[in-house]
């Protein structure tokens, strides 16, 4: 039947493309797939080629095993192993003239791929695609020359078309798809590196600004002591002020470290409701100055495990920003409840609110002292504390309607089981 070989090889190619699609999809998501998974994917492709090969006469098979070997060898450096696997699989079909032809082709590919992969990867994407196509054409021609020698078939149009066009088309599709995926991965890494650089610059600017104030004060007192004669009482007073300012600078640095790493000191059991009451009592004078009323609803008696001082600081920062977001007065609602094994804290204000763009920046390492967001470095530290305590924060906000913080922490299992 005319074009029978071509139809079978096109079906074989479609199956290989399905495997390639899933592999590249996984590659783009994971960015770095272990080599054994890559090897397994290409071995699966080889088995597909053998299982769905075309057998016009006994002991003769047409398939596209050349494609996974070329792509795996050139792009992923597993060509020698794939060539050995193909030779072994072909041996199970019989040690005949076809096996020796297969041995000649893939034995030569074994030696070619031993050193070609590092050189191939250094080429430009366009050159890599061209080299892949040239290799496909070259070994397809070699296969065509070997066919008459083993008395398989005569070189009719169907055979010539199938062995020259389809493997070359398959290699082109595969190499182009791999290059496209590599490009997406490179772009992703560039974006990540760019974001990290910007975050580092913003973090540096923020820390420099925060530390400058206490250091400037401390330097001023030191210069004053060096240039002016003062009595012992005044000297001691100024030195005490210098120490306080340096302690303040050290505290700022510690707060920033919370954002980048977890703390493990002073871990204890924390009663959520007691700590909420403590923070609200501390901030009550500030709330009265802004004409803000507190409303509480405690539906949980759960506890969590963490650093109590840092936990208070986290609540203090969020509630304080909520108060400051209502310069004309309003109400601030604080609730707690249990949800499955998690303790949920909800802090809702009726302030100015935030836009979608402002919400995306919330908790990121950037410097801000003014503006309607009502957040800044303290909010960044709060997010770091929650993350260090294995918690999570969700923020909902609308311009002119207010902001709601929903903070979730893993509850103490013993307390939760006894409720």
URRA-V683268 format. One record per residue. N is the residue number from 0. RES is the residue in three letters. SS is DSSP state (~ for helix, > for strand, _ for the rest). NEAR is the number of other ideal C-beta (glycine too) atoms within 10 Angstrom. Layout:
N/RES/SS/NEAR + N/RES/SS/NEAR
This chain:
0/UNK/_/7 + 1/UNK/_/9 + 2/UNK/_/12 + 3/UNK/~/13 + 4/UNK/~/21 + 5/UNK/~/19 + 6/UNK/~/14 + 7/UNK/~/21 + 8/UNK/~/25 + 9/UNK/~/16 + 10/UNK/~/11 + 11/UNK/~/24 + 12/UNK/~/20 + 13/UNK/~/11 + 14/UNK/~/15 + 15/UNK/~/24 + 16/UNK/~/15 + 17/UNK/~/12 + 18/UNK/~/15 + 19/UNK/~/22 + 20/UNK/~/11 + 21/UNK/~/11 + 22/UNK/~/21 + 23/UNK/~/18 + 24/UNK/~/11 + 25/UNK/~/13 + 26/UNK/~/19 + 27/UNK/~/15 + 28/UNK/~/8 + 29/UNK/~/11 + 30/UNK/_/11 + 31/UNK/_/6 + 32/UNK/_/15 + 33/UNK/_/9 + 34/UNK/~/10 + 35/UNK/~/9 + 36/UNK/~/12 + 37/UNK/~/18 + 38/UNK/~/16 + 39/UNK/~/12 + 40/UNK/~/21 + 41/UNK/~/24 + 42/UNK/~/18 + 43/UNK/~/14 + 44/UNK/~/24 + 45/UNK/~/21 + 46/UNK/~/14 + 47/UNK/~/19 + 48/UNK/~/25 + 49/UNK/~/16 + 50/UNK/~/10 + 51/UNK/_/16 + 52/UNK/_/17 + 53/UNK/>/17 + 54/UNK/_/11 + 55/UNK/_/15 + 56/UNK/_/8 + 57/UNK/_/7 + 58/UNK/_/13 + 59/UNK/_/16 + 60/UNK/_/19 + 61/UNK/>/24 + 62/UNK/_/21 + 63/UNK/_/27 + 64/UNK/~/27 + 65/UNK/~/24 + 66/UNK/~/29 + 67/UNK/~/29 + 68/UNK/~/29 + 69/UNK/~/26 + 70/UNK/~/27 + 71/UNK/~/26 + 72/UNK/~/26 + 73/UNK/~/25 + 74/UNK/~/20 + 75/UNK/~/18 + 76/UNK/_/17 + 77/UNK/_/23 + 78/UNK/~/26 + 79/UNK/~/20 + 80/UNK/~/17 + 81/UNK/~/26 + 82/UNK/~/25 + 83/UNK/~/13 + 84/UNK/~/20 + 85/UNK/~/24 + 86/UNK/~/17 + 87/UNK/~/9 + 88/UNK/~/16 + 89/UNK/~/21 + 90/UNK/~/12 + 91/UNK/_/9 + 92/UNK/_/14 + 93/UNK/_/11 + 94/UNK/_/11 + 95/UNK/_/13 + 96/UNK/~/14 + 97/UNK/~/18 + 98/UNK/~/17 + 99/UNK/~/14 + 100/UNK/~/19 + 101/UNK/~/21 + 102/UNK/~/17 + 103/UNK/~/13 + 104/UNK/~/20 + 105/UNK/~/23 + 106/UNK/~/14 + 107/UNK/~/13 + 108/UNK/~/23 + 109/UNK/~/20 + 110/UNK/~/11 + 111/UNK/~/18 + 112/UNK/~/23 + 113/UNK/~/12 + 114/UNK/~/10 + 115/UNK/~/17 + 116/UNK/~/19 + 117/UNK/~/8 + 118/UNK/~/10 + 119/UNK/~/19 + 120/UNK/~/13 + 121/UNK/_/9 + 122/UNK/_/13 + 123/UNK/_/9 + 124/UNK/~/14 + 125/UNK/~/9 + 126/UNK/~/11 + 127/UNK/~/20 + 128/UNK/~/18 + 129/UNK/~/14 + 130/UNK/~/17 + 131/UNK/~/25 + 132/UNK/~/18 + 133/UNK/~/12 + 134/UNK/~/23 + 135/UNK/~/24 + 136/UNK/~/15 + 137/UNK/~/10 + 138/UNK/~/21 + 139/UNK/~/20 + 140/UNK/~/12 + 141/UNK/~/14 + 142/UNK/~/18 + 143/UNK/~/15 + 144/UNK/~/11 + 145/UNK/~/17 + 146/UNK/~/18 + 147/UNK/~/11 + 148/UNK/~/9 + 149/UNK/_/15 + 150/UNK/_/9 + 151/UNK/_/18 + 152/UNK/_/15 + 153/UNK/_/8 + 154/UNK/_/12 + 155/UNK/_/11 + 156/UNK/~/10 + 157/UNK/~/18 + 158/UNK/~/18 + 159/UNK/~/13 + 160/UNK/~/14 + 161/UNK/~/24 + 162/UNK/~/23 + 163/UNK/~/16 + 164/UNK/~/15 + 165/UNK/~/22 + 166/UNK/~/24 + 167/UNK/~/19 + 168/UNK/~/17 + 169/UNK/~/25 + 170/UNK/~/26 + 171/UNK/~/15 + 172/UNK/~/16 + 173/UNK/~/26 + 174/UNK/~/24 + 175/UNK/~/15 + 176/UNK/~/16 + 177/UNK/~/22 + 178/UNK/~/17 + 179/UNK/~/13 + 180/UNK/~/16 + 181/UNK/~/17 + 182/UNK/~/11 + 183/UNK/~/14 + 184/UNK/~/15 + 185/UNK/~/10 + 186/UNK/~/10 + 187/UNK/~/12 + 188/UNK/~/11 + 189/UNK/~/10 + 190/UNK/~/10 + 191/UNK/~/11 + 192/UNK/~/10 + 193/UNK/~/10 + 194/UNK/~/11 + 195/UNK/~/10 + 196/UNK/~/10 + 197/UNK/~/13 + 198/UNK/~/13 + 199/UNK/~/11 + 200/UNK/~/13 + 201/UNK/~/16 + 202/UNK/~/19 + 203/UNK/~/12 + 204/UNK/~/13 + 205/UNK/~/20 + 206/UNK/~/18 + 207/UNK/~/11 + 208/UNK/~/12 + 209/UNK/~/21 + 210/UNK/~/16 + 211/UNK/~/11 + 212/UNK/~/13 + 213/UNK/~/19 + 214/UNK/~/15 + 215/UNK/~/10 + 216/UNK/~/17 + 217/UNK/~/20 + 218/UNK/~/12 + 219/UNK/~/14 + 220/UNK/~/18 + 221/UNK/~/13 + 222/UNK/~/10 + 223/UNK/~/13 + 224/UNK/~/15 + 225/UNK/~/7 + 226/UNK/~/7 + 227/UNK/_/10 + 228/UNK/_/7 + 229/UNK/_/12 + 230/UNK/_/8 + 231/UNK/~/7 + 232/UNK/~/8 + 233/UNK/~/13 + 234/UNK/~/14 + 235/UNK/~/11 + 236/UNK/~/13 + 237/UNK/~/18 + 238/UNK/~/13 + 239/UNK/~/11 + 240/UNK/~/14 + 241/UNK/~/19 + 242/UNK/~/12 + 243/UNK/~/12 + 244/UNK/~/19 + 245/UNK/~/14 + 246/UNK/~/12 + 247/UNK/~/16 + 248/UNK/~/18 + 249/UNK/~/12 + 250/UNK/~/11 + 251/UNK/~/18 + 252/UNK/~/11 + 253/UNK/~/12 + 254/UNK/~/21 + 255/UNK/~/18 + 256/UNK/~/12 + 257/UNK/~/22 + 258/UNK/~/19 + 259/UNK/~/11 + 260/UNK/_/10 + 261/UNK/_/12 + 262/UNK/_/17 + 263/UNK/_/8 + 264/UNK/_/7 + 265/UNK/_/10 + 266/UNK/>/12 + 267/UNK/>/11 + 268/UNK/>/12 + 269/UNK/>/20 + 270/UNK/>/16 + 271/UNK/~/25 + 272/UNK/~/18 + 273/UNK/~/12 + 274/UNK/~/20 + 275/UNK/~/21 + 276/UNK/~/14 + 277/UNK/~/15 + 278/UNK/~/21 + 279/UNK/~/17 + 280/UNK/~/10 + 281/UNK/~/14 + 282/UNK/~/19 + 283/UNK/~/13 + 284/UNK/~/8 + 285/UNK/~/13 + 286/UNK/~/21 + 287/UNK/~/12 + 288/UNK/~/9 + 289/UNK/_/16 + 290/UNK/_/12 + 291/UNK/>/25 + 292/UNK/>/12 + 293/UNK/>/17 + 294/UNK/>/10 + 295/UNK/>/13 + 296/UNK/>/10 + 297/UNK/>/15 + 298/UNK/_/11 + 299/UNK/_/20 + 300/UNK/_/15 + 301/UNK/_/24 + 302/UNK/>/21 + 303/UNK/>/23 + 304/UNK/>/15 + 305/UNK/>/23 + 306/UNK/>/21 + 307/UNK/~/17 + 308/UNK/~/13 + 309/UNK/~/22 + 310/UNK/~/21 + 311/UNK/~/17 + 312/UNK/~/18 + 313/UNK/~/29 + 314/UNK/~/25 + 315/UNK/~/18 + 316/UNK/~/22 + 317/UNK/~/25 + 318/UNK/~/24 + 319/UNK/~/19 + 320/UNK/~/21 + 321/UNK/~/26 + 322/UNK/~/24 + 323/UNK/~/16 + 324/UNK/_/24 + 325/UNK/_/21 + 326/UNK/_/13 + 327/UNK/_/10 + 328/UNK/_/12 + 329/UNK/>/18 + 330/UNK/>/14 + 331/UNK/>/24 + 332/UNK/>/17 + 333/UNK/>/24 + 334/UNK/>/18 + 335/UNK/>/21 + 336/UNK/>/15 + 337/UNK/>/17 + 338/UNK/>/11 + 339/UNK/_/7 + 340/UNK/_/12 + 341/UNK/>/18 + 342/UNK/>/25 + 343/UNK/>/20 + 344/UNK/>/26 + 345/UNK/>/17 + 346/UNK/>/21 + 347/UNK/>/18 + 348/UNK/>/27 + 349/UNK/_/19 + 350/UNK/_/25 + 351/UNK/_/20 + 352/UNK/_/21 + 353/UNK/_/24 + 354/UNK/_/13 + 355/UNK/~/9 + 356/UNK/~/8 + 357/UNK/~/19 + 358/UNK/~/16 + 359/UNK/~/10 + 360/UNK/~/16 + 361/UNK/_/19 + 362/UNK/_/19 + 363/UNK/_/16 + 364/UNK/_/23 + 365/UNK/_/19 + 366/UNK/_/17 + 367/UNK/_/16 + 368/UNK/_/9 + 369/UNK/_/7 + 370/UNK/_/11 + 371/UNK/_/14 + 372/UNK/_/21 + 373/UNK/_/23 + 374/UNK/_/27 + 375/UNK/_/18 + 376/UNK/~/22 + 377/UNK/~/15 + 378/UNK/~/25 + 379/UNK/~/25 + 380/UNK/~/23 + 381/UNK/~/28 + 382/UNK/~/23 + 383/UNK/~/23 + 384/UNK/~/25 + 385/UNK/~/24 + 386/UNK/~/17 + 387/UNK/~/19 + 388/UNK/_/22 + 389/UNK/_/13 + 390/UNK/_/20 + 391/UNK/>/14 + 392/UNK/>/19 + 393/UNK/>/11 + 394/UNK/>/19 + 395/UNK/>/15 + 396/UNK/>/21 + 397/UNK/>/12 + 398/UNK/_/12 + 399/UNK/_/9 + 400/UNK/_/13 + 401/UNK/>/22 + 402/UNK/>/26 + 403/UNK/>/18 + 404/UNK/>/24 + 405/UNK/>/15 + 406/UNK/>/23 + 407/UNK/>/18 + 408/UNK/>/22 + 409/UNK/>/17 + 410/UNK/_/23 + 411/UNK/_/19 + 412/UNK/~/10 + 413/UNK/~/9 + 414/UNK/~/17 + 415/UNK/~/18 + 416/UNK/~/9 + 417/UNK/_/8 + 418/UNK/_/9
